[in-house]
Amino acid sequence: MYYVLLSGGSGKRLWPLSNDARPKQYLKLVNREINSMEHCSMLQRVWEQLESAGIDNDTIITAGTEQAELINSQVKNPKIAVEPMRRDTFGAVLLSCAYLHSKLNAGLDDYAVIMPVDPYTEGTYFETIKTLEAAMKASGAEVGLMGVVPTYPSVKYGYILPGDKKEGYREVNGFSEKPDEKKAEQLLKQGALWNCGVFCVQIGEILKRAES
């Protein structure tokens, strides 16, 4: 299985501290997981967690041309799928799968986990991510998602409505995209999960969709 960090965002939510030239994921604003007294960037923290999980060698970073130098300055020998221009998420996923297949010789039957570059999580997050391939094979699904148990009725996240529980995974009944607080409270009572933007796909299926 392969792993993709989507790192092409502009990071303007922290403007003027972050901007197109230096998006938030490259600013040294967070604490390292191991040494919490030392600051690092979101990218550096995530990469160290990938190393601890033993999956850094199978991970690529997808980002714009203007960010490649920043990535190389913060991560040792990264594999970067460079976006010639900023597009939507599917464009980034398609480029990532094409890079994995053509540059890293990933098979069409291999799986790729797509995830954001900026989660502030514990290392166990990546241990869960490593189980997605088994869930995909067991379920036969085209897309596998990872949800997070909500801690409050947030209006900033999308929600996954889980269905029947199977061996090692749950089916999905539906989605609710950034509901109001009243709706979010109802979703929590139904056992809904936050959609954290992590999903698993088969490389060949993504490339096939681009041909149609």
N, C-alpha and C positions, 0 to 999 in steps of 0.2 A: 504494500500500500504506500501511496505517496501523499505528501502534505503540501498545501499551498497557503502561504500567508498573503492575503490581499493587502497591499500597503500603498496603493496608488491614490489614496484620498488626499485632499488639499489641506485638511486639518484646520480649517478656518474657524472652527467653533471656539478656539482659544485665541482668535485674533484680538489684539495685534501681536501677542506673544508668538503665535504661529502664523505662517503664511505659506504661499505657494513655494517659496524658496526653502523653507524649513518647517514642514508640517509637524503637528503635535507629536506624532509617533516617533520622531527623532529627537525631541527635546528631553533633556535629562531632568525629568520632573518626578519620577517614581522611585520607590525603594526596590532594591534587589530582593528576591525572595530569600536567598541564603543569608546575605549580609544586609539586614534591613536598615543599617545606618549609612549605607552608601547609595547615592543616587545614580540612576541610569535612565536610559530612554525606554519607552514601551517596547520597541523592537528588541533592545538588548535584553530586557527582562524575559520576554517571551522566548528569545533564542536560547538563553541559558536554561529555561525550563524544557525546551525541546531537546537540548543536549542531555539533561538529566533523565529524560524519558527515553533516550536512545534512538530518537527519530530525526535528528538534525540532518543526517546524511541523505535522507529521503525527502527533504523539505526544500521547496523553492520559494522565492519571494517574487511576487508580481507587482511591479511598480512602474512609474513613468520614467522616461529617459533622464529627466532632470533630478531624479531621486537616486539614481544608481551610485553616484559618488558618495552620497550620505550613507547609503547602505554598506558600501565597501569600507567606509571609515569606522563603522560600528560593529560589523560582523566579519569574522575571519572566513575568507574564501566562500562567500555566499553564491548560490546559483540563482541568477536573476532573470526572470522572463520580463523583458523590457517592453512596455506598452508604447507604441509610436505616438499615440494620442489618447487622451482620456475619453473612455466610453462608459457604458453601463456595466453592471455586474456580470451579465452574461458574456459580454465581450472579453472581460478579464478572465472569466472561467474558461472560455474557449481558447484564448491565448495560452493559458496555463496548461491545459490539456494537450494542446498542440506542441508546446515546449517539452512537456514530459515525454510525449511519444517520439518526437523527432530528435531531441537532444539527449535525453536520458534513456532512450530505448524502452520506455514503459510499454507494456503490452496493451492492446485494445481492451482486454478483459480485466486489466488492473483497475483498482479503485483509487480515487483521489479525494482526500478530505479538504474542503475549502473552508478557510476560517479567517476572521479578521486579525489584524496584526496587533490590535490594542486592547485585548482583554486583561483586566487586572485580577488574576486568579491564582489559586494555589496549584502546585504541580500535579495534584490528582486530576485536575481538569484534563490534562493531556493523557493520563492513563485511561480515562473514559473515552476520549477520542480514538484511542487505539482499538477500541472494541467495535467501532462502527463497521468495519469490513465484515466481521462475523455476523453482525445484525443484518447487513445487506444480503449476504449469501443465504441466511436463514429465512429471510422474509421474501426474497425475490423482488424487492421494491426497486423502482428506478431512482429514487432519491431517499437517502436516510438523513434524518435530522437529529440534532442534539438539543434538548430543551433544558431549561434551568428552573428549579423550583422557586417561585416568586417569594420574596420576603415582604412585599407590600403591593397594593394595587396601583402599579405604575401606569401612567398614560404615555410613557415614552417608548415602550416596547410593544412589539407584536406578540401575540399569544398563540400557542399550539394547543388545540383541543385533542387530548389523547383518547384513543379508543380502547379496544380490547387488549389485555395484557397477554403477550405470548412469551415463549422461552427466549429471554435475552433482549426483548424489544417490545414496544407497544405500537399498535396501529395508530394512524392519525385520522381523526374525524373531521377536522377542519381548522380554520385559522381565523383570527380576529386581529386586524392591523391597527395598533395604537388606539384602543377604545377610550371613551371617557372614563372618569373615575368610578361612576356607578356601574358601568358595564364591566370594568376591570374587577370590581369587587365580586360581581356575579361569576366571572370567569374563575376567580380563585376558589370559590365554593365548589365549582365543577372540577377542580383539580387541574386546571389549565397550567401550562408551562410558559415561561418566557422563551421567545424565539431568539437565541443568542447569535444567530447568523452563521452557525456551523452546520455544514451539510456534506454528505458523501455521495459521489456519483461515479459511474463507470466511465473511464476515459473514452472508450470507443463510442458510447452512446452520445456523449457530448459532441464528438467530432462528426458523428452521423447526422445529428440535428443541424449542424452547420451546412451540410451538403444539400439539405432539402429546401 
